[in-house]
Amino acid sequence: MFEKNLDIGYLLDFYGDILSERKRDIMDLYYNDDLSLAEIAEQMGITRQAVRETVKKTECELFFYEEKLGLRRRFTEAQAHAERALSICEREGERIPTALREEIRSLAATVTVS
């Protein structure tokens, strides 16, 4: 059995909408609903091997998208920059103009994943 990769869950958040509906459904069942290959096969009316092949091929596809587009990497970098800017704002307090402090807080809230 191959191990579920947490990175794939994140990549699905970024690139899931560009997958075919079938691939997206299988990946969602496998990674988000934590169903086994056999359970997915039964639900989708296909073989366990077909599910496994779809999962493996789609994983490769998601890594390819990230390599070419880098959305997750850029989002992670934006989070880090926003957190550092917010930290500076909090440390500097009143020396930072109010409007700028509010914009930085807004930006930090936008890129924070709950």
MDTraj code that builds the backbone (N, CA, C; nanometers):
import mdtraj as md
import numpy as np

residues = "MET PHE GLU LYS ASN LEU ASP ILE GLY TYR LEU LEU ASP PHE TYR GLY ASP ILE LEU SER GLU ARG LYS ARG ASP ILE MET ASP LEU TYR TYR ASN ASP ASP LEU SER LEU ALA GLU ILE ALA GLU GLN MET GLY ILE THR ARG GLN ALA VAL ARG GLU THR VAL LYS LYS THR GLU CYS GLU LEU PHE PHE TYR GLU GLU LYS LEU GLY LEU ARG ARG ARG PHE THR GLU ALA GLN ALA HIS ALA GLU ARG ALA LEU SER ILE CYS GLU ARG GLU GLY GLU ARG ILE PRO THR ALA LEU ARG GLU GLU ILE ARG SER LEU ALA ALA THR VAL THR VAL SER".split()
xyz = np.array([
    [0.0854, -0.1188, 0.0000],
    [0.0000, 0.0000, 0.0000],
    [0.0887, 0.1234, 0.0000],
    [0.0552, 0.2215, -0.0778],
    [0.1349, 0.3431, -0.0810],
    [0.0795, 0.4443, 0.0184],
    [0.1703, 0.5202, 0.0762],
    [0.1355, 0.6134, 0.1825],
    [0.0715, 0.7402, 0.1273],
    [-0.0283, 0.7900, 0.1977],
    [-0.0923, 0.9147, 0.1565],
    [0.0018, 1.0301, 0.1854],
    [0.0106, 1.1210, 0.0920],
    [0.1039, 1.2322, 0.1009],
    [0.0260, 1.3593, 0.1323],
    [0.0598, 1.4243, 0.2441],
    [-0.0100, 1.5458, 0.2854],
    [0.0043, 1.6569, 0.1813],
    [0.1173, 1.6610, 0.1124],
    [0.1380, 1.7633, 0.0097],
    [0.0306, 1.7567, -0.0992],
    [-0.0135, 1.6368, -0.1305],
    [-0.1147, 1.6219, -0.2345],
    [-0.2434, 1.6924, -0.1937],
    [-0.2799, 1.6826, -0.0678],
    [-0.3996, 1.7522, -0.0199],
    [-0.3915, 1.9010, -0.0440],
    [-0.2735, 1.9586, -0.0178],
    [-0.2549, 2.1015, -0.0424],
    [-0.2593, 2.1329, -0.1918],
    [-0.1955, 2.0488, -0.2706],
    [-0.1949, 2.0729, -0.4152],
    [-0.3358, 2.0616, -0.4732],
    [-0.4173, 1.9735, -0.4171],
    [-0.5566, 1.9632, -0.4619],
    [-0.6319, 2.0940, -0.4364],
    [-0.5993, 2.1605, -0.3260],
    [-0.6628, 2.2890, -0.2973],
    [-0.6312, 2.3911, -0.4065],
    [-0.5095, 2.3881, -0.4563],
    [-0.4677, 2.4856, -0.5568],
    [-0.5050, 2.4459, -0.6992],
    [-0.4939, 2.3184, -0.7314],
    [-0.5085, 2.2754, -0.8702],
    [-0.6268, 2.1818, -0.8954],
    [-0.7025, 2.1500, -0.7942],
    [-0.8127, 2.0549, -0.8085],
    [-0.9141, 2.0941, -0.9145],
    [-0.9384, 2.2228, -0.9274],
    [-1.0390, 2.2686, -1.0243],
    [-0.9985, 2.2480, -1.1697],
    [-0.8701, 2.2268, -1.1961],
    [-0.8293, 2.2062, -1.3351],
    [-0.8200, 2.0571, -1.3706],
    [-0.8456, 1.9714, -1.2733],
    [-0.8512, 1.8278, -1.3010],
    [-0.9870, 1.7932, -1.3611],
    [-0.9928, 1.6803, -1.4279],
    [-1.1227, 1.6338, -1.4765],
    [-1.2093, 1.6012, -1.3550],
    [-1.3393, 1.6014, -1.3747],
    [-1.4313, 1.5750, -1.2646],
    [-1.4044, 1.4367, -1.2036],
    [-1.3791, 1.3390, -1.2876],
    [-1.3536, 1.2022, -1.2398],
    [-1.2285, 1.1973, -1.1525],
    [-1.1195, 1.2579, -1.2002],
    [-0.9955, 1.2594, -1.1224],
    [-1.0164, 1.3349, -0.9913],
    [-1.0824, 1.4470, -0.9991],
    [-1.1070, 1.5288, -0.8794],
    [-1.1892, 1.4502, -0.7776],
    [-1.2921, 1.3794, -0.8252],
    [-1.3761, 1.2999, -0.7353],
    [-1.2956, 1.1889, -0.6676],
    [-1.2163, 1.1178, -0.7450],
    [-1.1354, 1.0088, -0.6892],
    [-1.0360, 1.0630, -0.5873],
    [-0.9679, 1.1701, -0.6215],
    [-0.8687, 1.2276, -0.5303],
    [-0.9352, 1.2813, -0.4039],
    [-1.0520, 1.3410, -0.4194],
    [-1.1255, 1.3926, -0.3043],
    [-1.1653, 1.2784, -0.2108],
    [-1.2155, 1.1711, -0.2674],
    [-1.2543, 1.0556, -0.1861],
    [-1.1332, 0.9950, -0.1151],
    [-1.0214, 0.9898, -0.1847],
    [-0.9020, 0.9278, -0.1286],
    [-0.8350, 1.0158, -0.0237],
    [-0.8141, 1.1422, -0.0557],
    [-0.7392, 1.2299, 0.0339],
    [-0.8254, 1.3032, 0.1363],
    [-0.9417, 1.3493, 0.0975],
    [-1.0238, 1.4276, 0.1902],
    [-1.1205, 1.3415, 0.2709],
    [-1.1783, 1.2400, 0.2068],
    [-1.2724, 1.1529, 0.2779],
    [-1.2038, 1.0301, 0.3366],
    [-1.0747, 1.0116, 0.3009],
    [-0.9921, 0.9030, 0.3546],
    [-1.0504, 0.7642, 0.3276],
    [-1.1111, 0.7471, 0.2099],
    [-1.1623, 0.6155, 0.1718],
    [-1.0477, 0.5301, 0.1170],
    [-1.0629, 0.4003, 0.1297],
    [-0.9628, 0.3085, 0.0747],
    [-0.9824, 0.2977, -0.0766],
    [-0.8825, 0.2401, -0.1418],
    [-0.8933, 0.2185, -0.2863],
    [-1.0127, 0.1297, -0.3181],
    [-1.0334, 0.0263, -0.2371],
    [-1.1454, -0.0658, -0.2602],
    [-1.2800, 0.0058, -0.2417],
    [-1.2901, 0.0909, -0.1418],
    [-1.4147, 0.1641, -0.1188],
    [-1.4452, 0.2597, -0.2344],
    [-1.3415, 0.3246, -0.2829],
    [-1.3597, 0.4168, -0.3960],
    [-1.3993, 0.3382, -0.5204],
    [-1.3333, 0.2264, -0.5426],
    [-1.3637, 0.1424, -0.6593],
    [-1.5096, 0.1004, -0.6577],
    [-1.5568, 0.0577, -0.5437],
    [-1.6963, 0.0153, -0.5321],
    [-1.7906, 0.1320, -0.5585],
    [-1.7602, 0.2465, -0.5007],
    [-1.8460, 0.3642, -0.5164],
    [-1.8463, 0.4159, -0.6597],
    [-1.7319, 0.4095, -0.7272],
    [-1.7201, 0.4632, -0.8628],
    [-1.7547, 0.3592, -0.9704],
    [-1.7655, 0.2334, -0.9305],
    [-1.7961, 0.1286, -1.0273],
    [-1.6795, 0.0941, -1.1175],
    [-1.5571, 0.1030, -1.0633],
    [-1.4360, 0.0688, -1.1386],
    [-1.3522, -0.0256, -1.0528],
    [-1.2420, -0.0738, -1.1082],
    [-1.1572, -0.1656, -1.0325],
    [-1.0683, -0.0891, -0.9355],
    [-1.0213, -0.1620, -0.8351],
    [-0.9283, -0.1048, -0.7379],
    [-0.8011, -0.0580, -0.8091],
    [-0.7559, -0.1375, -0.9062],
    [-0.6356, -0.1022, -0.9817],
    [-0.6568, 0.0275, -1.0606],
    [-0.7749, 0.0464, -1.1158],
    [-0.8033, 0.1700, -1.1892],
    [-0.7985, 0.2904, -1.0952],
    [-0.8475, 0.2730, -0.9737],
    [-0.8408, 0.3814, -0.8749],
    [-0.6956, 0.4114, -0.8416],
    [-0.6181, 0.3072, -0.8154],
    [-0.4771, 0.3258, -0.7803],
    [-0.4015, 0.3982, -0.8919],
    [-0.4227, 0.3553, -1.0154],
    [-0.3557, 0.4192, -1.1289],
    [-0.3981, 0.5652, -1.1427],
    [-0.5250, 0.5926, -1.1233],
    [-0.5738, 0.7310, -1.1312],
    [-0.5097, 0.8165, -1.0231],
    [-0.5028, 0.7634, -0.9017],
    [-0.4421, 0.8382, -0.7911],
    [-0.2953, 0.8674, -0.8220],
    [-0.2206, 0.7665, -0.8630],
    [-0.0776, 0.7849, -0.8907],
    [-0.0544, 0.8825, -1.0069],
    [-0.1290, 0.8679, -1.1144],
    [-0.1127, 0.9575, -1.2296],
    [-0.1533, 1.1008, -1.1943],
    [-0.2586, 1.1140, -1.1165],
    [-0.3049, 1.2477, -1.0793],
    [-0.2068, 1.3138, -0.9833],
    [-0.1466, 1.2355, -0.8950],
    [-0.0426, 1.2906, -0.8080],
    [0.0700, 1.3506, -0.8930],
    [0.1138, 1.2761, -0.9924],
    [0.2199, 1.3257, -1.0824],
    [0.1746, 1.4521, -1.1536],
    [0.0507, 1.4536, -1.1959],
    [-0.0051, 1.5700, -1.2646],
    [-0.0050, 1.6928, -1.1722],
    [-0.0430, 1.6733, -1.0468],
    [-0.0459, 1.7846, -0.9519],
    [0.0945, 1.8385, -0.9255],
    [0.1923, 1.7486, -0.9101],
    [0.3312, 1.7934, -0.8907],
    [0.3820, 1.8672, -1.0148],
    [0.3398, 1.8231, -1.1332],
    [0.3777, 1.8913, -1.2569],
    [0.3226, 2.0335, -1.2584],
    [0.1944, 2.0479, -1.2222],
    [0.1347, 2.1820, -1.2182],
    [0.2096, 2.2716, -1.1210],
    [0.2437, 2.2185, -1.0048],
    [0.3154, 2.2994, -0.9063],
    [0.4536, 2.3371, -0.9578],
    [0.5197, 2.2436, -1.0237],
    [0.6526, 2.2727, -1.0795],
    [0.6448, 2.3855, -1.1829],
    [0.5432, 2.3818, -1.2674],
    [0.5313, 2.4804, -1.3742],
    [0.4704, 2.6129, -1.3276],
    [0.3699, 2.6066, -1.2388],
    [0.2971, 2.7278, -1.1995],
    [0.3393, 2.7824, -1.0635],
    [0.3763, 2.6955, -0.9730],
    [0.4267, 2.7375, -0.8430],
    [0.3275, 2.8106, -0.7532],
    [0.1991, 2.7827, -0.7666],
    [0.0997, 2.8560, -0.6871],
    [0.1152, 2.8300, -0.5376],
    [0.1358, 2.7050, -0.4995],
    [0.1515, 2.6749, -0.3571],
    [0.2771, 2.7416, -0.3020],
    [0.3873, 2.7335, -0.3756],
    [0.5128, 2.7941, -0.3318],
    [0.4959, 2.9445, -0.3137],
    [0.4334, 3.0092, -0.4112],
    [0.4143, 3.1544, -0.4021],
    [0.3201, 3.1917, -0.2882],
    [0.2180, 3.1101, -0.2660],
    [0.1260, 3.1364, -0.1557],
    [0.1988, 3.1248, -0.0217],
    [0.2821, 3.0218, -0.0087],
    [0.3588, 3.0018, 0.1142],
    [0.4547, 3.1185, 0.1370],
    [0.5175, 3.1662, 0.0310],
    [0.6065, 3.2820, 0.0424],
    [0.5293, 3.4072, 0.0822],
    [0.4113, 3.4259, 0.0238],
    [0.3284, 3.5415, 0.0591],
    [0.2875, 3.5359, 0.2061],
    [0.2559, 3.4164, 0.2546],
    [0.2224, 3.4001, 0.3961],
    [0.3392, 3.4436, 0.4842],
    [0.4580, 3.3974, 0.4510],
    [0.5763, 3.4303, 0.5308],
    [0.6024, 3.5810, 0.5303],
    [0.5920, 3.6449, 0.4144],
    [0.6128, 3.7897, 0.4056],
    [0.5076, 3.8654, 0.4868],
    [0.3839, 3.8221, 0.4768],
    [0.2759, 3.8885, 0.5501],
    [0.2962, 3.8736, 0.7009],
    [0.3375, 3.7568, 0.7449],
    [0.3618, 3.7352, 0.8873],
    [0.4767, 3.8220, 0.9375],
    [0.5834, 3.8325, 0.8577],
    [0.6965, 3.9188, 0.8972],
    [0.6541, 4.0654, 0.9013],
    [0.5769, 4.1093, 0.8018],
    [0.5306, 4.2477, 0.7992],
    [0.4405, 4.2771, 0.9190],
    [0.3538, 4.1838, 0.9520],
    [0.2649, 4.2011, 1.0664],
    [0.3450, 4.2061, 1.1954],
    [0.4461, 4.1240, 1.2060],
    [0.5327, 4.1233, 1.3236],
    [0.6043, 4.2582, 1.3391],
    [0.6524, 4.3120, 1.2290],
    [0.7182, 4.4440, 1.2328],
    [0.6189, 4.5504, 1.2765],
    [0.4980, 4.5435, 1.2215],
    [0.3930, 4.6402, 1.2590],
    [0.3647, 4.6356, 1.4083],
    [0.3512, 4.5161, 1.4601],
    [0.3205, 4.5021, 1.6018],
    [0.4363, 4.5510, 1.6877],
    [0.5572, 4.5232, 1.6434],
    [0.6759, 4.5653, 1.7184],
    [0.6927, 4.7174, 1.7152],
    [0.6669, 4.7787, 1.6007],
    [0.6876, 4.9224, 1.5843],
    [0.5688, 5.0056, 1.6327],
    [0.4539, 4.9421, 1.6421],
    [0.3362, 5.0081, 1.6984],
    [0.2988, 5.1376, 1.6297],
    [0.2907, 5.2434, 1.7083],
    [0.2426, 5.3738, 1.6612],
    [0.3355, 5.4412, 1.5603],
    [0.4576, 5.3917, 1.5462],
    [0.5490, 5.4524, 1.4485],
    [0.5079, 5.4176, 1.3057],
    [0.4268, 5.3153, 1.2891],
    [0.3751, 5.2780, 1.1571],
    [0.2400, 5.3477, 1.1396],
    [0.2191, 5.4178, 1.0286],
    [0.0904, 5.4851, 1.0077],
    [-0.0272, 5.3862, 1.0183],
    [-0.1355, 5.4340, 1.0758],
    [-0.2530, 5.3507, 1.0995],
    [-0.3031, 5.2839, 0.9729],
    [-0.3125, 5.3574, 0.8636],
    [-0.3625, 5.3007, 0.7382],
    [-0.2732, 5.1856, 0.6910],
    [-0.1428, 5.2022, 0.7049],
    [-0.0494, 5.0971, 0.6639],
    [-0.0625, 4.9754, 0.7550],
    [-0.0746, 4.9975, 0.8848],
    [-0.0937, 4.8865, 0.9790],
    [-0.2191, 4.8069, 0.9447],
    [-0.3280, 4.8767, 0.9136],
    [-0.4530, 4.8091, 0.8800],
    [-0.4412, 4.7296, 0.7499],
    [-0.3725, 4.7844, 0.6514],
    [-0.3522, 4.7118, 0.5254],
    [-0.2697, 4.5853, 0.5468],
    [-0.1680, 4.5957, 0.6301],
    [-0.0842, 4.4789, 0.6571],
    [-0.1635, 4.3743, 0.7347],
    [-0.2439, 4.4168, 0.8302],
    [-0.3299, 4.3208, 0.9029],
    [-0.4274, 4.2531, 0.8074],
    [-0.4830, 4.3306, 0.7162],
    [-0.5766, 4.2754, 0.6185],
    [-0.5071, 4.1738, 0.5277],
    [-0.3878, 4.2086, 0.4822],
    [-0.3106, 4.1172, 0.3975],
    [-0.2777, 3.9896, 0.4731],
    [-0.2333, 4.0017, 0.5962],
    [-0.1986, 3.8834, 0.6761],
    [-0.3200, 3.7932, 0.6968],
    [-0.4359, 3.8542, 0.7189],
    [-0.5584, 3.7751, 0.7377],
    [-0.5986, 3.7041, 0.6084],
    [-0.5716, 3.7660, 0.4939],
    [-0.6069, 3.7087, 0.3646],
    [-0.5259, 3.5837, 0.3334],
    [-0.3988, 3.5825, 0.3691],
    [-0.3121, 3.4697, 0.3334],
    [-0.2934, 3.3695, 0.4459],
    [-0.3663, 3.3866, 0.5551],
    [-0.3566, 3.2920, 0.6649],
    [-0.4560, 3.1796, 0.6433],
    [-0.4072, 3.0586, 0.6496],
    [-0.4922, 2.9408, 0.6345],
    [-0.5349, 2.8967, 0.7728],
    [-0.6659, 2.8821, 0.7929],
    [-0.7132, 2.8377, 0.9232],
    [-0.7276, 2.6896, 0.9289],
])
top = md.Topology()
chain = top.add_chain()
for i, resn in enumerate(residues, 1):
    res = top.add_residue(resn, chain, resSeq=i)
    for name in ("N", "CA", "C"):
        top.add_atom(name, md.element.get_by_symbol(name[0]), res)
traj = md.Trajectory(xyz[None], top)
